[in-house]
Amino acid sequence: MNIVRRAVIAAVLLFGGAACSSETEPFGVEESSEQGVADFNYEIPAGAGEALDAGTPLEILPAELRATVGQSIEIVNVDDRGHLVGPFFVGANETLNWTFTTPGEFIGVCTVHPSGEIKVIVEEA
């Protein structure tokens, strides 16, 4: 993952959670190198962006994702455009692998959910 993308994700996690809700603390994550073995696996299909442009609602991820510290998430984006999934940006034809390292909560934009929002809650194991 390039340095710019890491900086964007770090900034969103540090400042974005506070902007979305004053009563929550954003959780911590670290990049994981293990592909295909995450606790939460999601795929953004090819054509998702075009479907959204046409007004087709997509429900690829849940509106609320509950995880515990130590669990990991993998989002595979096979679409030809990037998508924002709460604190995560997944570029076109990229795979994101992150492990949750600290408890917290984040409410943010999700371009692949009909509500346009996702809530990620990470609790102690």
PyMOL commands that set and color helices and strands:
alter all, ss='L'
color gray80, all
select helices_A, chain A and resi 3-20+48-53
alter helices_A, ss='H'
color red, helices_A
select strands_A, chain A and resi 28-31+40-44+64-68+72-77+83-85+88-90+94-102+104-109+117-123
alter strands_A, ss='S'
color yellow, strands_A
deselect
rebuild
show_as cartoon
